[in-house]
Amino acid sequence: MNKISINIDGHSTSISIEKEFLDELDKISKEMKISRNKLVSNIDKNFNADTINLSSKIRIYILKYRIENN
């Protein structure tokens, strides 16, 4: 499990996420040609489940993204 610091729209936070998901997050951000912080910010803004923590939102986003784009 990795704990990383990120900046979401000027707000610093940290997330704990498995290395495999972090690697995929970085791959997706490169594919989309945006920074990791921007991708995480987009995930946080556009995910419609307020009760899910950010790390879980990221995991679900990655799984859905890979299903839709493979």
PQR file with spaces between the fields and no chain letter, atoms N, CA, C, O and H, PARSE charges and radii, in Angstrom:
ATOM       1  N    MET     1       0.863   -1.175    0.000 -0.4000 1.5000
ATOM       2  CA   MET     1       0.000    0.000    0.000 -0.0000 2.0000
ATOM       3  C    MET     1       0.900    1.225    0.000  0.5500 1.7000
ATOM       4  O    MET     1       1.819    1.334    0.811 -0.5500 1.4000
ATOM       5  N    ASN     2       0.629    2.136   -0.907 -0.4000 1.5000
ATOM       6  CA   ASN     2       1.370    3.390   -0.991 -0.0000 2.0000
ATOM       7  C    ASN     2       0.513    4.534   -0.485  0.5500 1.7000
ATOM       8  O    ASN     2      -0.687    4.586   -0.755 -0.5500 1.4000
ATOM       9  H    ASN     2      -0.118    2.048   -1.566  0.4000 1.0000
ATOM      10  N    LYS     3       1.116    5.433    0.236 -0.4000 1.5000
ATOM      11  CA   LYS     3       0.442    6.653    0.651 -0.0000 2.0000
ATOM      12  C    LYS     3       1.089    7.786   -0.140  0.5500 1.7000
ATOM      13  O    LYS     3       2.293    8.022   -0.036 -0.5500 1.4000
ATOM      14  H    LYS     3       2.091    5.391    0.455  0.4000 1.0000
ATOM      15  N    ILE     4       0.272    8.483   -0.932 -0.4000 1.5000
ATOM      16  CA   ILE     4       0.809    9.564   -1.758 -0.0000 2.0000
ATOM      17  C    ILE     4       0.088   10.866   -1.443  0.5500 1.7000
ATOM      18  O    ILE     4      -1.090   10.875   -1.086 -0.5500 1.4000
ATOM      19  H    ILE     4      -0.705    8.292   -1.016  0.4000 1.0000
ATOM      20  N    SER     5       0.809   11.943   -1.579 -0.4000 1.5000
ATOM      21  CA   SER     5       0.226   13.275   -1.414 -0.0000 2.0000
ATOM      22  C    SER     5      -0.160   13.794   -2.786  0.5500 1.7000
ATOM      23  O    SER     5       0.591   13.662   -3.752 -0.5500 1.4000
ATOM      24  H    SER     5       1.766   11.936   -1.868  0.4000 1.0000
ATOM      25  N    ILE     6      -1.336   14.384   -2.855 -0.4000 1.5000
ATOM      26  CA   ILE     6      -1.806   14.969   -4.103 -0.0000 2.0000
ATOM      27  C    ILE     6      -2.431   16.317   -3.816  0.5500 1.7000
ATOM      28  O    ILE     6      -2.802   16.621   -2.682 -0.5500 1.4000
ATOM      29  H    ILE     6      -1.946   14.491   -2.070  0.4000 1.0000
ATOM      30  N    ASN     7      -2.539   17.115   -4.855 -0.4000 1.5000
ATOM      31  CA   ASN     7      -3.140   18.429   -4.751 -0.0000 2.0000
ATOM      32  C    ASN     7      -4.366   18.443   -5.647  0.5500 1.7000
ATOM      33  O    ASN     7      -4.261   18.240   -6.857 -0.5500 1.4000
ATOM      34  H    ASN     7      -2.237   16.868   -5.776  0.4000 1.0000
ATOM      35  N    ILE     8      -5.518   18.682   -5.059 -0.4000 1.5000
ATOM      36  CA   ILE     8      -6.777   18.727   -5.803 -0.0000 2.0000
ATOM      37  C    ILE     8      -7.307   20.148   -5.735  0.5500 1.7000
ATOM      38  O    ILE     8      -7.813   20.589   -4.703 -0.5500 1.4000
ATOM      39  H    ILE     8      -5.603   18.847   -4.076  0.4000 1.0000
ATOM      40  N    ASP     9      -7.184   20.855   -6.840 -0.4000 1.5000
ATOM      41  CA   ASP     9      -7.682   22.226   -6.923 -0.0000 2.0000
ATOM      42  C    ASP     9      -7.197   23.097   -5.774  0.5500 1.7000
ATOM      43  O    ASP     9      -7.979   23.817   -5.153 -0.5500 1.4000
ATOM      44  H    ASP     9      -6.773   20.497   -7.678  0.4000 1.0000
ATOM      45  N    GLY    10      -5.900   23.025   -5.496 -0.4000 1.5000
ATOM      46  CA   GLY    10      -5.307   23.852   -4.452 -0.0000 2.0000
ATOM      47  C    GLY    10      -5.419   23.296   -3.046  0.5500 1.7000
ATOM      48  O    GLY    10      -4.947   23.915   -2.092 -0.5500 1.4000
ATOM      49  H    GLY    10      -5.264   22.441   -6.000  0.4000 1.0000
ATOM      50  N    HIS    11      -6.034   22.143   -2.909 -0.4000 1.5000
ATOM      51  CA   HIS    11      -6.198   21.515   -1.596 -0.0000 2.0000
ATOM      52  C    HIS    11      -5.318   20.278   -1.519  0.5500 1.7000
ATOM      53  O    HIS    11      -5.477   19.356   -2.319 -0.5500 1.4000
ATOM      54  H    HIS    11      -6.418   21.640   -3.683  0.4000 1.0000
ATOM      55  N    SER    12      -4.401   20.246   -0.573 -0.4000 1.5000
ATOM      56  CA   SER    12      -3.525   19.084   -0.405 -0.0000 2.0000
ATOM      57  C    SER    12      -4.228   17.995    0.380  0.5500 1.7000
ATOM      58  O    SER    12      -4.914   18.266    1.366 -0.5500 1.4000
ATOM      59  H    SER    12      -4.272   20.995    0.077  0.4000 1.0000
ATOM      60  N    THR    13      -4.052   16.764   -0.063 -0.4000 1.5000
ATOM      61  CA   THR    13      -4.594   15.613    0.631 -0.0000 2.0000
ATOM      62  C    THR    13      -3.690   14.424    0.368  0.5500 1.7000
ATOM      63  O    THR    13      -2.745   14.520   -0.414 -0.5500 1.4000
ATOM      64  H    THR    13      -3.495   16.543   -0.863  0.4000 1.0000
ATOM      65  N    SER    14      -3.968   13.328    1.002 -0.4000 1.5000
ATOM      66  CA   SER    14      -3.207   12.117    0.726 -0.0000 2.0000
ATOM      67  C    SER    14      -4.173   10.957    0.574  0.5500 1.7000
ATOM      68  O    SER    14      -5.273   10.950    1.127 -0.5500 1.4000
ATOM      69  H    SER    14      -4.736   13.250    1.638  0.4000 1.0000
ATOM      70  N    ILE    15      -3.723    9.980   -0.192 -0.4000 1.5000
ATOM      71  CA   ILE    15      -4.519    8.770   -0.384 -0.0000 2.0000
ATOM      72  C    ILE    15      -3.625    7.562   -0.158  0.5500 1.7000
ATOM      73  O    ILE    15      -2.414    7.620   -0.371 -0.5500 1.4000
ATOM      74  H    ILE    15      -2.829    9.986   -0.640  0.4000 1.0000
ATOM      75  N    SER    16      -4.224    6.492    0.267 -0.4000 1.5000
ATOM      76  CA   SER    16      -3.527    5.213    0.379 -0.0000 2.0000
ATOM      77  C    SER    16      -4.090    4.311   -0.697  0.5500 1.7000
ATOM      78  O    SER    16      -5.295    4.071   -0.769 -0.5500 1.4000
ATOM      79  H    SER    16      -5.208    6.445    0.440  0.4000 1.0000
ATOM      80  N    ILE    17      -3.188    3.814   -1.536 -0.4000 1.5000
ATOM      81  CA   ILE    17      -3.624    2.995   -2.668 -0.0000 2.0000
ATOM      82  C    ILE    17      -2.540    1.984   -3.015  0.5500 1.7000
ATOM      83  O    ILE    17      -1.349    2.254   -2.865 -0.5500 1.4000
ATOM      84  H    ILE    17      -2.209    4.009   -1.478  0.4000 1.0000
ATOM      85  N    GLU    18      -2.966    0.832   -3.474 -0.4000 1.5000
ATOM      86  CA   GLU    18      -2.026   -0.222   -3.827 -0.0000 2.0000
ATOM      87  C    GLU    18      -1.157    0.205   -5.010  0.5500 1.7000
ATOM      88  O    GLU    18      -1.580    0.985   -5.862 -0.5500 1.4000
ATOM      89  H    GLU    18      -3.934    0.613   -3.596  0.4000 1.0000
ATOM      90  N    LYS    19       0.064   -0.325   -5.041 -0.4000 1.5000
ATOM      91  CA   LYS    19       1.030    0.016   -6.086 -0.0000 2.0000
ATOM      92  C    LYS    19       0.460   -0.243   -7.480  0.5500 1.7000
ATOM      93  O    LYS    19       0.666    0.559   -8.390 -0.5500 1.4000
ATOM      94  H    LYS    19       0.407   -0.959   -4.348  0.4000 1.0000
ATOM      95  N    GLU    20      -0.248   -1.345   -7.652 -0.4000 1.5000
ATOM      96  CA   GLU    20      -0.794   -1.695   -8.955 -0.0000 2.0000
ATOM      97  C    GLU    20      -1.791   -0.649   -9.446  0.5500 1.7000
ATOM      98  O    GLU    20      -1.807   -0.313  -10.630 -0.5500 1.4000
ATOM      99  H    GLU    20      -0.415   -1.997   -6.912  0.4000 1.0000
ATOM     100  N    PHE    21      -2.619   -0.137   -8.544 -0.4000 1.5000
ATOM     101  CA   PHE    21      -3.568    0.902   -8.924 -0.0000 2.0000
ATOM     102  C    PHE    21      -2.854    2.225   -9.178  0.5500 1.7000
ATOM     103  O    PHE    21      -3.228    2.966  -10.086 -0.5500 1.4000
ATOM     104  H    PHE    21      -2.606   -0.410   -7.582  0.4000 1.0000
ATOM     105  N    LEU    22      -1.851    2.519   -8.399 -0.4000 1.5000
ATOM     106  CA   LEU    22      -1.077    3.740   -8.619 -0.0000 2.0000
ATOM     107  C    LEU    22      -0.387    3.693   -9.979  0.5500 1.7000
ATOM     108  O    LEU    22      -0.367    4.690  -10.700 -0.5500 1.4000
ATOM     109  H    LEU    22      -1.548    1.916   -7.661  0.4000 1.0000
ATOM     110  N    ASP    23       0.176    2.544  -10.330 -0.4000 1.5000
ATOM     111  CA   ASP    23       0.802    2.390  -11.646 -0.0000 2.0000
ATOM     112  C    ASP    23      -0.210    2.612  -12.763  0.5500 1.7000
ATOM     113  O    ASP    23       0.087    3.289  -13.747 -0.5500 1.4000
ATOM     114  H    ASP    23       0.160    1.734   -9.744  0.4000 1.0000
ATOM     115  N    GLU    24      -1.395    2.048  -12.616 -0.4000 1.5000
ATOM     116  CA   GLU    24      -2.443    2.222  -13.626 -0.0000 2.0000
ATOM     117  C    GLU    24      -2.909    3.675  -13.699  0.5500 1.7000
ATOM     118  O    GLU    24      -3.161    4.197  -14.784 -0.5500 1.4000
ATOM     119  H    GLU    24      -1.637    1.498  -11.816  0.4000 1.0000
ATOM     120  N    LEU    25      -3.022    4.316  -12.551 -0.4000 1.5000
ATOM     121  CA   LEU    25      -3.409    5.719  -12.524 -0.0000 2.0000
ATOM     122  C    LEU    25      -2.410    6.555  -13.322  0.5500 1.7000
ATOM     123  O    LEU    25      -2.802    7.434  -14.089 -0.5500 1.4000
ATOM     124  H    LEU    25      -2.817    3.891  -11.669  0.4000 1.0000
ATOM     125  N    ASP    26      -1.134    6.280  -13.141 -0.4000 1.5000
ATOM     126  CA   ASP    26      -0.103    7.002  -13.878 -0.0000 2.0000
ATOM     127  C    ASP    26      -0.163    6.698  -15.370  0.5500 1.7000
ATOM     128  O    ASP    26       0.037    7.596  -16.188 -0.5500 1.4000
ATOM     129  H    ASP    26      -0.816    5.566  -12.517  0.4000 1.0000
ATOM     130  N    LYS    27      -0.432    5.460  -15.737 -0.4000 1.5000
ATOM     131  CA   LYS    27      -0.560    5.099  -17.153 -0.0000 2.0000
ATOM     132  C    LYS    27      -1.734    5.838  -17.794  0.5500 1.7000
ATOM     133  O    LYS    27      -1.619    6.363  -18.902 -0.5500 1.4000
ATOM     134  H    LYS    27      -0.594    4.730  -15.073  0.4000 1.0000
ATOM     135  N    ILE    28      -2.847    5.870  -17.096 -0.4000 1.5000
ATOM     136  CA   ILE    28      -4.034    6.548  -17.630 -0.0000 2.0000
ATOM     137  C    ILE    28      -3.772    8.043  -17.772  0.5500 1.7000
ATOM     138  O    ILE    28      -4.156    8.642  -18.776 -0.5500 1.4000
ATOM     139  H    ILE    28      -2.941    5.443  -16.197  0.4000 1.0000
ATOM     140  N    SER    29      -3.133    8.646  -16.794 -0.4000 1.5000
ATOM     141  CA   SER    29      -2.853   10.086  -16.891 -0.0000 2.0000
ATOM     142  C    SER    29      -1.948   10.372  -18.081  0.5500 1.7000
ATOM     143  O    SER    29      -2.106   11.400  -18.740 -0.5500 1.4000
ATOM     144  H    SER    29      -2.822    8.159  -15.977  0.4000 1.0000
ATOM     145  N    LYS    30      -0.999    9.478  -18.368 -0.4000 1.5000
ATOM     146  CA   LYS    30      -0.137    9.658  -19.551 -0.0000 2.0000
ATOM     147  C    LYS    30      -0.941    9.484  -20.834  0.5500 1.7000
ATOM     148  O    LYS    30      -0.769   10.250  -21.782 -0.5500 1.4000
ATOM     149  H    LYS    30      -0.871    8.643  -17.833  0.4000 1.0000
ATOM     150  N    GLU    31      -1.818    8.481  -20.872 -0.4000 1.5000
ATOM     151  CA   GLU    31      -2.674    8.266  -22.043 -0.0000 2.0000
ATOM     152  C    GLU    31      -3.536    9.500  -22.317  0.5500 1.7000
ATOM     153  O    GLU    31      -3.737    9.887  -23.469 -0.5500 1.4000
ATOM     154  H    GLU    31      -1.958    7.859  -20.102  0.4000 1.0000
ATOM     155  N    MET    32      -4.039   10.110  -21.245 -0.4000 1.5000
ATOM     156  CA   MET    32      -4.924   11.266  -21.379 -0.0000 2.0000
ATOM     157  C    MET    32      -4.158   12.581  -21.513  0.5500 1.7000
ATOM     158  O    MET    32      -4.738   13.633  -21.783 -0.5500 1.4000
ATOM     159  H    MET    32      -3.876    9.796  -20.310  0.4000 1.0000
ATOM     160  N    LYS    33      -2.841   12.497  -21.318 -0.4000 1.5000
ATOM     161  CA   LYS    33      -1.960   13.671  -21.400 -0.0000 2.0000
ATOM     162  C    LYS    33      -2.341   14.753  -20.390  0.5500 1.7000
ATOM     163  O    LYS    33      -2.373   15.943  -20.703 -0.5500 1.4000
ATOM     164  H    LYS    33      -2.369   11.642  -21.098  0.4000 1.0000
ATOM     165  N    ILE    34      -2.629   14.299  -19.166 -0.4000 1.5000
ATOM     166  CA   ILE    34      -2.884   15.210  -18.056 -0.0000 2.0000
ATOM     167  C    ILE    34      -2.096   14.730  -16.844  0.5500 1.7000
ATOM     168  O    ILE    34      -1.665   13.578  -16.797 -0.5500 1.4000
ATOM     169  H    ILE    34      -2.603   13.332  -18.912  0.4000 1.0000
ATOM     170  N    SER    35      -1.910   15.593  -15.883 -0.4000 1.5000
ATOM     171  CA   SER    35      -1.160   15.217  -14.686 -0.0000 2.0000
ATOM     172  C    SER    35      -1.969   14.258  -13.817  0.5500 1.7000
ATOM     173  O    SER    35      -3.193   14.170  -13.924 -0.5500 1.4000
ATOM     174  H    SER    35      -2.260   16.529  -15.920  0.4000 1.0000
ATOM     175  N    ARG    36      -1.257   13.551  -12.964 -0.4000 1.5000
ATOM     176  CA   ARG    36      -1.929   12.677  -12.001 -0.0000 2.0000
ATOM     177  C    ARG    36      -2.888   13.484  -11.141  0.5500 1.7000
ATOM     178  O    ARG    36      -4.018   13.054  -10.906 -0.5500 1.4000
ATOM     179  H    ARG    36      -0.263   13.623  -12.877  0.4000 1.0000
ATOM     180  N    ASN    37      -2.453   14.655  -10.664 -0.4000 1.5000
ATOM     181  CA   ASN    37      -3.312   15.486   -9.819 -0.0000 2.0000
ATOM     182  C    ASN    37      -4.587   15.884  -10.547  0.5500 1.7000
ATOM     183  O    ASN    37      -5.671   15.854   -9.963 -0.5500 1.4000
ATOM     184  H    ASN    37      -1.535   15.004  -10.855  0.4000 1.0000
ATOM     185  N    LYS    38      -4.466   16.259  -11.824 -0.4000 1.5000
ATOM     186  CA   LYS    38      -5.642   16.663  -12.602 -0.0000 2.0000
ATOM     187  C    LYS    38      -6.593   15.482  -12.785  0.5500 1.7000
ATOM     188  O    LYS    38      -7.809   15.636  -12.667 -0.5500 1.4000
ATOM     189  H    LYS    38      -3.585   16.283  -12.298  0.4000 1.0000
ATOM     190  N    LEU    39      -6.043   14.314  -13.071 -0.4000 1.5000
ATOM     191  CA   LEU    39      -6.882   13.127  -13.231 -0.0000 2.0000
ATOM     192  C    LEU    39      -7.628   12.815  -11.939  0.5500 1.7000
ATOM     193  O    LEU    39      -8.831   12.555  -11.962 -0.5500 1.4000
ATOM     194  H    LEU    39      -5.055   14.189  -13.167  0.4000 1.0000
ATOM     195  N    VAL    40      -6.923   12.840  -10.818 -0.4000 1.5000
ATOM     196  CA   VAL    40      -7.569   12.560   -9.528 -0.0000 2.0000
ATOM     197  C    VAL    40      -8.629   13.616   -9.227  0.5500 1.7000
ATOM     198  O    VAL    40      -9.698   13.291   -8.710 -0.5500 1.4000
ATOM     199  H    VAL    40      -5.946   13.051  -10.799  0.4000 1.0000
ATOM     200  N    SER    41      -8.345   14.858   -9.542 -0.4000 1.5000
ATOM     201  CA   SER    41      -9.335   15.926   -9.346 -0.0000 2.0000
ATOM     202  C    SER    41     -10.583   15.654  -10.178  0.5500 1.7000
ATOM     203  O    SER    41     -11.702   15.808   -9.689 -0.5500 1.4000
ATOM     204  H    SER    41      -7.477   15.122   -9.962  0.4000 1.0000
ATOM     205  N    ASN    42     -10.397   15.250  -11.436 -0.4000 1.5000
ATOM     206  CA   ASN    42     -11.541   14.930  -12.303 -0.0000 2.0000
ATOM     207  C    ASN    42     -12.334   13.747  -11.759  0.5500 1.7000
ATOM     208  O    ASN    42     -13.565   13.756  -11.772 -0.5500 1.4000
ATOM     209  H    ASN    42      -9.488   15.125  -11.834  0.4000 1.0000
ATOM     210  N    ILE    43     -11.631   12.741  -11.288 -0.4000 1.5000
ATOM     211  CA   ILE    43     -12.305   11.568  -10.703 -0.0000 2.0000
ATOM     212  C    ILE    43     -13.128   12.005   -9.498  0.5500 1.7000
ATOM     213  O    ILE    43     -14.286   11.612   -9.359 -0.5500 1.4000
ATOM     214  H    ILE    43     -10.631   12.733  -11.277  0.4000 1.0000
ATOM     215  N    ASP    44     -12.539   12.810   -8.635 -0.4000 1.5000
ATOM     216  CA   ASP    44     -13.224   13.259   -7.426 -0.0000 2.0000
ATOM     217  C    ASP    44     -14.464   14.085   -7.763  0.5500 1.7000
ATOM     218  O    ASP    44     -15.508   13.914   -7.132 -0.5500 1.4000
ATOM     219  H    ASP    44     -11.598   13.130   -8.748  0.4000 1.0000
ATOM     220  N    LYS    45     -14.364   14.967   -8.737 -0.4000 1.5000
ATOM     221  CA   LYS    45     -15.489   15.836   -9.111 -0.0000 2.0000
ATOM     222  C    LYS    45     -16.602   15.087   -9.813  0.5500 1.7000
ATOM     223  O    LYS    45     -17.778   15.375   -9.589 -0.5500 1.4000
ATOM     224  H    LYS    45     -13.517   15.106   -9.249  0.4000 1.0000
ATOM     225  N    ASN    46     -16.254   14.130  -10.660 -0.4000 1.5000
ATOM     226  CA   ASN    46     -17.234   13.515  -11.548 -0.0000 2.0000
ATOM     227  C    ASN    46     -17.810   12.196  -11.051  0.5500 1.7000
ATOM     228  O    ASN    46     -18.708   11.638  -11.682 -0.5500 1.4000
ATOM     229  H    ASN    46     -15.299   13.896  -10.842  0.4000 1.0000
ATOM     230  N    PHE    47     -17.311   11.694   -9.939 -0.4000 1.5000
ATOM     231  CA   PHE    47     -17.833   10.452   -9.393 -0.0000 2.0000
ATOM     232  C    PHE    47     -19.015   10.795   -8.505  0.5500 1.7000
ATOM     233  O    PHE    47     -18.886   11.612   -7.593 -0.5500 1.4000
ATOM     234  H    PHE    47     -16.582   12.147   -9.426  0.4000 1.0000
ATOM     235  N    ASN    48     -20.161   10.187   -8.758 -0.4000 1.5000
ATOM     236  CA   ASN    48     -21.402   10.583   -8.100 -0.0000 2.0000
ATOM     237  C    ASN    48     -21.706    9.878   -6.790  0.5500 1.7000
ATOM     238  O    ASN    48     -22.871    9.783   -6.405 -0.5500 1.4000
ATOM     239  H    ASN    48     -20.266    9.524   -9.499  0.4000 1.0000
ATOM     240  N    ALA    49     -20.704    9.388   -6.105 -0.4000 1.5000
ATOM     241  CA   ALA    49     -20.954    8.676   -4.851 -0.0000 2.0000
ATOM     242  C    ALA    49     -20.220    9.382   -3.720  0.5500 1.7000
ATOM     243  O    ALA    49     -19.037    9.134   -3.490 -0.5500 1.4000
ATOM     244  H    ALA    49     -19.758    9.465   -6.418  0.4000 1.0000
ATOM     245  N    ASP    50     -20.915   10.251   -3.025 -0.4000 1.5000
ATOM     246  CA   ASP    50     -20.303   11.037   -1.954 -0.0000 2.0000
ATOM     247  C    ASP    50     -19.862   10.190   -0.766  0.5500 1.7000
ATOM     248  O    ASP    50     -19.007   10.609    0.014 -0.5500 1.4000
ATOM     249  H    ASP    50     -21.876   10.452   -3.212  0.4000 1.0000
ATOM     250  N    THR    51     -20.437    9.017   -0.627 -0.4000 1.5000
ATOM     251  CA   THR    51     -20.112    8.205    0.541 -0.0000 2.0000
ATOM     252  C    THR    51     -18.857    7.354    0.348  0.5500 1.7000
ATOM     253  O    THR    51     -18.386    6.721    1.293 -0.5500 1.4000
ATOM     254  H    THR    51     -21.132    8.677   -1.261  0.4000 1.0000
ATOM     255  N    ILE    52     -18.315    7.335   -0.867 -0.4000 1.5000
ATOM     256  CA   ILE    52     -17.121    6.534   -1.141 -0.0000 2.0000
ATOM     257  C    ILE    52     -15.889    7.407   -0.984  0.5500 1.7000
ATOM     258  O    ILE    52     -15.850    8.535   -1.477 -0.5500 1.4000
ATOM     259  H    ILE    52     -18.697    7.849   -1.635  0.4000 1.0000
ATOM     260  N    ASN    53     -14.879    6.880   -0.294 -0.4000 1.5000
ATOM     261  CA   ASN    53     -13.664    7.667   -0.113 -0.0000 2.0000
ATOM     262  C    ASN    53     -12.895    7.778   -1.431  0.5500 1.7000
ATOM     263  O    ASN    53     -13.145    7.021   -2.370 -0.5500 1.4000
ATOM     264  H    ASN    53     -14.911    5.964    0.106  0.4000 1.0000
ATOM     265  N    LEU    54     -11.975    8.712   -1.490 -0.4000 1.5000
ATOM     266  CA   LEU    54     -11.271    9.020   -2.729 -0.0000 2.0000
ATOM     267  C    LEU    54     -10.477    7.829   -3.250  0.5500 1.7000
ATOM     268  O    LEU    54     -10.472    7.583   -4.457 -0.5500 1.4000
ATOM     269  H    LEU    54     -11.772    9.327   -0.728  0.4000 1.0000
ATOM     270  N    SER    55      -9.820    7.098   -2.393 -0.4000 1.5000
ATOM     271  CA   SER    55      -9.056    5.926   -2.846 -0.0000 2.0000
ATOM     272  C    SER    55      -9.964    4.910   -3.537  0.5500 1.7000
ATOM     273  O    SER    55      -9.589    4.333   -4.558 -0.5500 1.4000
ATOM     274  H    SER    55      -9.824    7.298   -1.413  0.4000 1.0000
ATOM     275  N    SER    56     -11.133    4.697   -2.991 -0.4000 1.5000
ATOM     276  CA   SER    56     -12.088    3.763   -3.604 -0.0000 2.0000
ATOM     277  C    SER    56     -12.603    4.310   -4.927  0.5500 1.7000
ATOM     278  O    SER    56     -12.755    3.554   -5.887 -0.5500 1.4000
ATOM     279  H    SER    56     -11.437    5.165   -2.162  0.4000 1.0000
ATOM     280  N    LYS    57     -12.874    5.607   -4.994 -0.4000 1.5000
ATOM     281  CA   LYS    57     -13.296    6.222   -6.255 -0.0000 2.0000
ATOM     282  C    LYS    57     -12.254    5.993   -7.333  0.5500 1.7000
ATOM     283  O    LYS    57     -12.597    5.689   -8.475 -0.5500 1.4000
ATOM     284  H    LYS    57     -12.750    6.221   -4.215  0.4000 1.0000
ATOM     285  N    ILE    58     -10.984    6.135   -6.981 -0.4000 1.5000
ATOM     286  CA   ILE    58      -9.902    5.947   -7.944 -0.0000 2.0000
ATOM     287  C    ILE    58      -9.851    4.496   -8.421  0.5500 1.7000
ATOM     288  O    ILE    58      -9.722    4.243   -9.618 -0.5500 1.4000
ATOM     289  H    ILE    58     -10.705    6.382   -6.053  0.4000 1.0000
ATOM     290  N    ARG    59      -9.950    3.559   -7.512 -0.4000 1.5000
ATOM     291  CA   ARG    59      -9.920    2.142   -7.893 -0.0000 2.0000
ATOM     292  C    ARG    59     -11.063    1.808   -8.856  0.5500 1.7000
ATOM     293  O    ARG    59     -10.851    1.156   -9.878 -0.5500 1.4000
ATOM     294  H    ARG    59     -10.056    3.764   -6.539  0.4000 1.0000
ATOM     295  N    ILE    60     -12.266    2.259   -8.522 -0.4000 1.5000
ATOM     296  CA   ILE    60     -13.429    1.984   -9.362 -0.0000 2.0000
ATOM     297  C    ILE    60     -13.267    2.651  -10.729  0.5500 1.7000
ATOM     298  O    ILE    60     -13.573    2.048  -11.758 -0.5500 1.4000
ATOM     299  H    ILE    60     -12.437    2.788   -7.691  0.4000 1.0000
ATOM     300  N    TYR    61     -12.789    3.889  -10.738 -0.4000 1.5000
ATOM     301  CA   TYR    61     -12.565    4.592  -11.997 -0.0000 2.0000
ATOM     302  C    TYR    61     -11.594    3.810  -12.887  0.5500 1.7000
ATOM     303  O    TYR    61     -11.851    3.620  -14.076 -0.5500 1.4000
ATOM     304  H    TYR    61     -12.541    4.379   -9.902  0.4000 1.0000
ATOM     305  N    ILE    62     -10.479    3.359  -12.307 -0.4000 1.5000
ATOM     306  CA   ILE    62      -9.468    2.629  -13.077 -0.0000 2.0000
ATOM     307  C    ILE    62     -10.072    1.356  -13.675  0.5500 1.7000
ATOM     308  O    ILE    62      -9.860    1.062  -14.852 -0.5500 1.4000
ATOM     309  H    ILE    62     -10.270    3.514  -11.342  0.4000 1.0000
ATOM     310  N    LEU    63     -10.811    0.613  -12.881 -0.4000 1.5000
ATOM     311  CA   LEU    63     -11.426   -0.611  -13.389 -0.0000 2.0000
ATOM     312  C    LEU    63     -12.388   -0.310  -14.539  0.5500 1.7000
ATOM     313  O    LEU    63     -12.347   -0.980  -15.570 -0.5500 1.4000
ATOM     314  H    LEU    63     -10.983    0.852  -11.926  0.4000 1.0000
ATOM     315  N    LYS    64     -13.247    0.687  -14.370 -0.4000 1.5000
ATOM     316  CA   LYS    64     -14.193    1.048  -15.428 -0.0000 2.0000
ATOM     317  C    LYS    64     -13.467    1.556  -16.673  0.5500 1.7000
ATOM     318  O    LYS    64     -13.836    1.209  -17.795 -0.5500 1.4000
ATOM     319  H    LYS    64     -13.280    1.232  -13.532  0.4000 1.0000
ATOM     320  N    TYR    65     -12.447    2.370  -16.476 -0.4000 1.5000
ATOM     321  CA   TYR    65     -11.684    2.914  -17.598 -0.0000 2.0000
ATOM     322  C    TYR    65     -11.057    1.796  -18.408  0.5500 1.7000
ATOM     323  O    TYR    65     -11.126    1.806  -19.637 -0.5500 1.4000
ATOM     324  H    TYR    65     -12.148    2.652  -15.565  0.4000 1.0000
ATOM     325  N    ARG    66     -10.447    0.831  -17.734 -0.4000 1.5000
ATOM     326  CA   ARG    66      -9.788   -0.268  -18.438 -0.0000 2.0000
ATOM     327  C    ARG    66     -10.796   -1.160  -19.144  0.5500 1.7000
ATOM     328  O    ARG    66     -10.513   -1.653  -20.236 -0.5500 1.4000
ATOM     329  H    ARG    66     -10.391    0.823  -16.736  0.4000 1.0000
ATOM     330  N    ILE    67     -11.945   -1.376  -18.561 -0.4000 1.5000
ATOM     331  CA   ILE    67     -12.991   -2.181  -19.217 -0.0000 2.0000
ATOM     332  C    ILE    67     -13.459   -1.470  -20.490  0.5500 1.7000
ATOM     333  O    ILE    67     -13.624   -2.107  -21.530 -0.5500 1.4000
ATOM     334  H    ILE    67     -12.174   -0.975  -17.674  0.4000 1.0000
ATOM     335  N    GLU    68     -13.669   -0.174  -20.411 -0.4000 1.5000
ATOM     336  CA   GLU    68     -14.188    0.606  -21.534 -0.0000 2.0000
ATOM     337  C    GLU    68     -13.151    0.881  -22.607  0.5500 1.7000
ATOM     338  O    GLU    68     -13.514    1.129  -23.756 -0.5500 1.4000
ATOM     339  H    GLU    68     -13.535    0.343  -19.566  0.4000 1.0000
ATOM     340  N    ASN    69     -11.879    0.844  -22.267 -0.4000 1.5000
ATOM     341  CA   ASN    69     -10.834    1.248  -23.215 -0.0000 2.0000
ATOM     342  C    ASN    69      -9.887    0.134  -23.600  0.5500 1.7000
ATOM     343  O    ASN    69      -8.762    0.396  -24.026 -0.5500 1.4000
ATOM     344  H    ASN    69     -11.584    0.642  -21.333  0.4000 1.0000
ATOM     345  N    ASN    70     -10.316   -1.086  -23.459 -0.4000 1.5000
ATOM     346  CA   ASN    70      -9.497   -2.226  -23.894 -0.0000 2.0000
ATOM     347  C    ASN    70     -10.225   -3.065  -24.889  0.5500 1.7000
ATOM     348  O    ASN    70      -9.688   -4.066  -25.363 -0.5500 1.4000
ATOM     349  H    ASN    70     -11.229   -1.299  -23.113  0.4000 1.0000
